[in-house]
Amino acid sequence: MNTHKVRSLVLLVIVYIALLAMVFMTNPRKLPIIILIVPFILVFAAVFLSVNLAVRRFFPRVVRPRRLFIAGCSAGLPTLLLILSSINQLTWRDAFLLIVLAVFLLFYSSRLEFLKK
């Protein structure tokens, strides 16, 4: 296993540990407003790194820009759904619209020509 993969795994484990610590060891009612953003950033980072690692592992021929785009779309969907849910603005129409948008973006990315690096 090369050092890049090991670093990615270590970073992924650190993000998941930080996310779990943030969720289970804090009370959102007692936190300053700026700290309430951290769990959403950690959720995005955890899903992004997980999808990026999975695509790299199971689809090794996918070029890096496409892999990052797929991971970004895949991480953005649950993060946006969580944000809307946390401010009581999530409706079935919004969820459906976001899912359709994510599927469209992923389909669109399969048609894009990315440069190989």
Order of alpha helices (4+ residues) and beta strands (2+ residues): alpha-alpha-alpha-alpha
